[in-house]
Amino acid sequence: MDKEDKQVRVRFAPSPTGALHIGGARTAYFNWLFARQHKGVFVLRIDDTDRARSTEASYQQILDSLRWLGLDWDEGPDVGGAYGPYRQSERMSIYTEQLEKLKQQNRVYPCFCTPEELQRERELAQREGRAPRYSGKCRHLSADEVASRLAAGESHVYRLRVESEGETVVHDIIRGDVVFQNAEIDDFIIWKADGTPTYHLASCIDDALMEISHIVRAEEHLSNTPRHVVLFEALGFEVPQFAHVPMILAPDRSKLSKRHGATSVSEYREQGILPQALINYLLLLGFSPGEDNEVLSREQAIESFRLDQVAKHAAVYDVKKLEWLNAQYYRAQSPDLVLAQAWAGFVERGWVAPDETNRERLAWLRTAIEFVLSRSRNAADLVEGLRYYFQPVNAYDPTGVKKQFADSDVSDRLRRIAKRLSEVSPFTTVVVEKEFRSLIEELGVKGGKLIHPTRLALTGVTVGPGLFDIMVLLGRDECVSRLELAAHRIETGNVTLTQ
């Protein structure tokens, strides 16, 4: 069967040594998209051979982050599959069996060099201007000496015999053919002194035995790939197709780090970024859907994604773009969904009772959310936009105070508005607006002279939903009280209160 005819099987293989970061999440998403587009299989494999650094907490956090992003896997440690186990720590007997085959074929040899000897080799190579590569010193030991030293229990690793002549070509779907001279590939270690495989050996064995057809991974692994090609061939396995996705750089084109903001998926989640927004943003880090279309549903992403059109150059992290995308998705949610998401926070703030069942109260709350939602970029914006519906105004926007409370007669106008509102019945948007505009005409002033100070007095801020919608939701008594209080504060010089 040709490679083109094989079922697409891709894998994401994180190490559980920390949280899932944005680079890993992007790699997982590109694999997931490629699998879904080709009706293939997305495999989750956990590369946990680093016993010292791997933790169960990191493992669970990675799974939780992938689930939150909506990246489901067809085979993996928790769902099973025909090619398991899917945790490398549970596959040691498989690696040992493959190592024995390499020994029998004389493709590997034990290396007894100490770390100090290897360091001296590297230092000598640097002084002589050579690339620091293993000299092959133990490759030429006699069979008797090897047997003797093994019998004596000397510490050793196993290295793969690599031909120094010729070249190794990596056929990369994104980058084209990348040529490596075999002279640059030394006899690298595939089995460590502690009796465990290196990343190189375990990864290649797993990819082969799990019949992975395409290895889509980060650009930083490209330098390892010629070793993997050589190792696949030594093991007698077919070489999968490779695709190395570009790095993600900070805005200053340095390596992305925590100083540039959130880097792990869980941090974005805690900051109120929606999974739809983050997954959409990951698509744009190295891929352009075209037609100036940047907001794509998951189905649209599957349809438009092309692995061979992923950019070769590094993607630049842009938190403003992510925030913009989040705003698009956040505002597109229904008020009922947002209410459900925010309910626990409202209860915690004392804005609603945990067991609230009053239909009028719930309808009122839903309406308030609907008004504020169109101006909110995230949950924090929503809460801030709702604050003045639940809490008294104890501070006024300083810029608004200078501009809207500066007129000598503003307090008198606020009292006039309060008196007029106290007489409005029924207290509905249409009636309130009619009476308010009638007062504007009576006073012979521009609308803004009443509208802007009124908004500031009622909410403490200068922008928000429609003023008359705010009034009706606050209710007649609350509006009158806040207008009177603001007038009093202006008259007594206490409008610079802080929260």
BELGIPE-V518712 format. One line per field, one symbol per residue. ss: DSSP state (~ for helix, > for strand, _ for the rest). phi: phi as a letter, one per 20 degrees, with the letter a starting at -180 (. if undefined). A space follows every 10 residues. Layout:
ss = ???
phi = ???
//
This chain:
ss = __~~~___>> >>________ >~~~~~~~~~ ~~~~~~~___ >>>>_>____ _____~~~~~ ~~~~~~~~~_ ____>>___> ______>~~~ _~~~~~~~~~ ~~~~___>>> >___~~~~~~ ~~~~~~~___ ______~~~~ __~~~~~~~~ ~_____>>>> ______>>>> >>___>>>>> >~~~____>> >_____>_~~ ~~~~~~~~~_ ___>>>>>~~ ~~~~~~~~~~ ~~~~~_____ >>>>>__>>_ ____>__~~~ ___>~~~~~~ ____~~~~~~ ~~~~______ _______~~~ ~~~~__~~~_ ____>>__~~ ~~~~~~~~~~ ~___~~~~~~ ~~~~~~~~~_ ________~~ ~~~~~~~~~~ ~~~_____~~ ~~~~~~~~~~ _______~~~ ~~~~_____~ ~~~~~~~~~~ ~~______~~ ~~~~~~~~~~ ~~~____~~~ ~~~~~~~~~_ ______~~~~ ~~~~_~~~~~ ~~~~~~~~~~ ~~_______
phi = .fgfefffcc bdcfeedrff efffffffff fffffffdle cdddcdedff ffdfcfffgf fffffffffn eedecrfedm qfdffddffd dfffffffff ffffelecbf ddfegfffff fffffffemd ffcffngefd ffffffffff ffmffbddde fdfeenbdde edfedmfddc fffedefefd cefencffgg ffffffgffe lfecddbfgf egfefgffff fgfffndfef edbdeffddf gemeffbffe ofcdffffff enffffffff fgffeobdfn lldddcffff fgfefcffdf feefedfcff ffffffffff feffgfffgf feggffffem fcfgdgcfff fffffffgfg fegfddeaff fffffegffd cfedbcggff gfeddeffdf ffffffffff ffdfbfedgf fffffffffg fffmcfgffd ffffgffedn cdcrfggfff gfffngfffg ffffffffff fdmdeefdf
//
